[in-house]
Amino acid sequence: TAPADAYLKDNGSFYEIVPEVEGNTLDLEKTKETIKKAVDNREKEISLEDASCYVEPAVRRDDSKLVQEAGQLNQMTTMEIVLGFASGQDKVDRPRLQGWIVKNEQDGTCSYDEAAVKQYVIDLSAKYNTEGKARTFVTTGGNTVNLTKGDYGWRLWQDKTTESLLAAMKAGQNTTVEVTWLYKGQTHEGNEINGTYVEISITEQRMWFYKNGSLLVDTPVVTGNPNTGHGTPAGGVWKLKDKRAPFTLTGYKEDGSIDYEEPVNYWMPFNGGVGIHDLTKRAAFGGDIYLTNGSHGCVNTPLEAVATIYNNIDINTPVVVY
């Protein structure tokens, strides 16, 4: 029977050391040397075991590196980490942790494959991100519209979440990790719009602003002129990007020179250079003005109405345009 080294075995719950097998395979050269020496010394008996003539295992159960590796692996794989999302949770269990372990062949130490952990978080993004997803929306008039454009919704902050997960893994204890969001919706259910939003109807040339379910603003507006290629982007939900008061709007020609500069009292962009702002030089709003004297894409709003919105709205509030 050949000798066998002690080794680590995963028993399904933890890593255990399987003891070595001594075996009874002779080291032929050492055995011949021992016998020859015994004959030369006129010895009548010899003990091959005492003379260490049997091939011995290279690694025994008390091997320091083996014991250290068993302890490290058990510390790295006996925890369960729960990642909490607004709409559910994901568990990092023992099999997943085992799949992330890499061994340094030079010193025998083990560590987590951080690139694999990052990929796991990236995969979670595909599962839980809702930024820009298609939504249905019930308008103020009671109609249901489909919204397929925009950037509103939840977006996981992959780097921060990966850092938090790795820190929890290295701590080696059962815990819950709250993921970090780069952007959030108001809720993680339905269309994720929950009581506070701006609603803009292109065909009605009207805008409404609701805060916590209460209607604060109902106003006519003038949107972009579609006949000059400046129609206000519609069919989606965008998050409010900024708030400025006052602000100067600047338009540029194709050659990079300034086309126009327009000072406004309130500026709230939600889609690139498209935003909500006052335009005091307008004498009228609503109707079909936008078809002949529309804006460059922005939502021109009466001063009092835009001031009310500005003073009651937060950045990242959803802006619905249809």
SVG drawing of the C-alpha trace seen along z (x, -y; Angstrom):
<svg xmlns="http://www.w3.org/2000/svg" viewBox="-60 -90 91 104">
<polyline fill="none" stroke="black" stroke-width="0.4" points="0.0,0.0 1.5,-3.3 1.6,-6.2 -0.9,-9.1 -0.6,-12.7 -3.1,-14.3 -5.4,-16.6 -8.3,-19.0 -11.8,-17.7 -15.0,-19.7 -17.7,-17.7 -20.5,-20.0 -20.5,-22.2 -16.8,-22.9 -13.3,-21.9 -11.8,-19.0 -8.3,-17.5 -8.2,-13.9 -5.3,-12.1 -2.4,-10.7 -2.0,-7.0 1.3,-5.6 1.3,-2.7 3.9,0.2 5.8,-0.6 9.5,0.0 12.2,-2.4 14.2,0.3 17.6,-1.5 17.4,-2.3 16.2,1.2 19.1,2.8 21.5,0.5 20.0,1.4 20.2,5.1 23.8,4.9 24.8,3.0 23.2,5.6 25.0,8.4 28.3,6.5 27.6,6.1 26.6,9.8 23.1,8.7 20.5,11.5 17.4,9.2 16.6,5.8 13.4,3.6 12.7,2.0 10.3,-0.4 12.8,-1.5 15.3,-1.9 12.7,-4.2 12.8,-2.0 9.2,-2.6 8.2,-5.5 6.6,-8.2 3.8,-10.6 5.1,-14.1 2.2,-15.9 0.8,-14.9 -2.4,-16.0 -0.5,-18.4 1.3,-20.1 1.3,-23.8 0.4,-25.0 -2.4,-22.5 -3.9,-23.5 -3.5,-27.2 -5.3,-26.6 -8.1,-24.7 -8.7,-27.5 -8.5,-30.2 -10.9,-28.4 -13.4,-27.8 -13.3,-31.4 -13.9,-32.5 -16.8,-30.1 -18.9,-29.6 -20.7,-32.9 -23.9,-34.0 -24.3,-37.5 -27.6,-38.9 -27.8,-41.9 -30.9,-43.9 -32.6,-45.6 -35.7,-47.7 -37.6,-45.0 -35.9,-41.8 -32.7,-40.3 -29.8,-38.2 -27.8,-35.8 -24.1,-35.1 -23.9,-31.6 -21.1,-29.0 -21.1,-27.7 -20.8,-31.2 -18.0,-32.1 -16.1,-28.9 -16.3,-29.8 -14.6,-33.2 -11.6,-31.8 -8.2,-31.7 -5.1,-30.1 -1.6,-31.6 0.5,-28.7 3.7,-30.3 2.7,-30.7 -0.5,-28.7 -2.6,-31.6 -6.2,-32.1 -8.0,-35.3 -11.2,-36.3 -11.2,-37.0 -12.3,-40.6 -12.9,-40.7 -15.4,-37.8 -17.1,-39.6 -17.4,-42.8 -18.9,-40.7 -21.5,-39.4 -22.5,-42.9 -22.6,-43.9 -25.0,-41.0 -27.1,-42.2 -27.4,-45.6 -29.0,-43.9 -31.5,-42.3 -32.4,-45.2 -31.7,-48.4 -34.8,-50.1 -33.2,-53.3 -34.9,-54.1 -37.2,-51.0 -40.5,-51.0 -43.4,-52.2 -47.1,-52.8 -48.5,-56.0 -52.1,-57.2 -52.4,-60.8 -54.3,-63.6 -57.0,-63.1 -57.3,-59.4 -55.6,-57.9 -52.9,-55.3 -49.8,-56.0 -46.7,-53.9 -43.4,-55.6 -40.4,-54.0 -37.7,-56.7 -35.9,-58.6 -33.4,-57.9 -35.6,-57.8 -35.3,-54.9 -32.9,-52.9 -29.3,-52.4 -26.9,-50.4 -23.6,-52.0 -21.4,-49.0 -18.1,-50.1 -19.5,-51.1 -21.6,-48.0 -18.6,-45.8 -16.5,-47.5 -19.3,-46.9 -19.6,-43.3 -15.9,-42.6 -15.6,-44.3 -18.4,-42.1 -16.8,-39.0 -13.4,-39.8 -15.1,-40.3 -16.2,-36.7 -19.6,-37.0 -23.2,-36.5 -24.6,-39.9 -26.8,-42.0 -25.3,-44.5 -27.4,-47.4 -26.4,-48.1 -25.5,-51.6 -27.6,-53.2 -26.3,-55.8 -29.8,-56.9 -33.1,-56.0 -36.7,-56.0 -39.4,-57.0 -40.5,-53.4 -39.4,-50.1 -42.8,-49.0 -45.0,-49.6 -43.9,-52.7 -41.9,-53.8 -43.6,-57.2 -45.1,-57.8 -47.0,-61.1 -44.4,-63.7 -43.8,-64.4 -44.1,-66.8 -46.5,-65.8 -46.3,-67.5 -48.7,-66.9 -47.5,-68.0 -50.8,-67.8 -52.7,-69.6 -49.8,-72.1 -50.3,-71.7 -48.2,-70.9 -49.1,-69.7 -47.0,-69.4 -48.0,-67.0 -46.3,-66.9 -47.1,-64.0 -50.3,-63.4 -51.5,-67.0 -51.8,-69.1 -49.8,-72.3 -49.6,-73.6 -51.9,-73.3 -50.6,-75.6 -50.6,-76.1 -47.1,-75.9 -45.3,-76.3 -43.1,-73.4 -40.6,-73.0 -41.6,-73.7 -41.8,-70.4 -42.0,-72.1 -38.4,-73.5 -37.0,-70.2 -37.0,-71.4 -39.9,-69.4 -39.7,-68.6 -38.7,-65.0 -41.7,-63.0 -42.8,-59.4 -40.6,-59.0 -39.7,-59.8 -36.6,-61.8 -35.2,-62.7 -34.7,-66.4 -31.0,-67.1 -30.6,-70.5 -32.1,-73.7 -30.8,-77.2 -32.2,-80.6 -31.4,-82.8 -29.8,-81.3 -28.8,-82.3 -29.8,-79.9 -27.3,-79.8 -27.8,-78.4 -25.0,-77.6 -24.8,-77.5 -23.2,-74.6 -20.0,-76.5 -19.8,-76.8 -20.7,-80.5 -23.5,-81.8 -26.9,-81.7 -28.8,-83.2 -28.6,-84.1 -31.8,-84.1 -31.8,-85.1 -34.5,-83.3 -35.5,-83.5 -35.8,-79.7 -34.2,-76.8 -34.8,-73.1 -33.2,-70.9 -34.4,-67.2 -33.1,-66.0 -29.8,-67.4 -30.4,-71.0 -34.1,-70.6 -35.7,-72.0 -38.5,-73.9 -38.1,-77.7 -40.0,-81.0 -40.1,-83.2 -41.5,-86.6 -41.5,-88.0 -44.2,-85.6 -47.7,-87.1 -49.6,-83.9 -49.2,-80.1 -51.0,-77.0 -53.1,-76.3 -51.2,-75.7 -48.6,-78.4 -45.9,-75.8 -46.6,-74.9 -45.6,-78.3 -43.8,-80.0 -42.6,-77.2 -39.4,-77.0 -36.1,-75.4 -37.3,-72.3 -37.7,-73.7 -41.0,-74.0 -41.8,-77.7 -43.9,-78.3 -45.6,-81.3 -43.4,-82.9 -45.7,-82.2 -46.2,-78.6 -42.5,-77.9 -41.7,-79.6 -44.1,-77.3 -42.5,-74.2 -39.0,-75.4 -39.7,-76.1 -41.3,-72.7 -39.3,-70.3 -36.1,-68.3 -33.5,-67.1 -34.2,-63.5 -37.9,-64.1 -39.5,-62.3 -40.6,-64.5 -43.2,-62.7 -43.6,-63.9 -46.0,-62.4"/>
</svg>
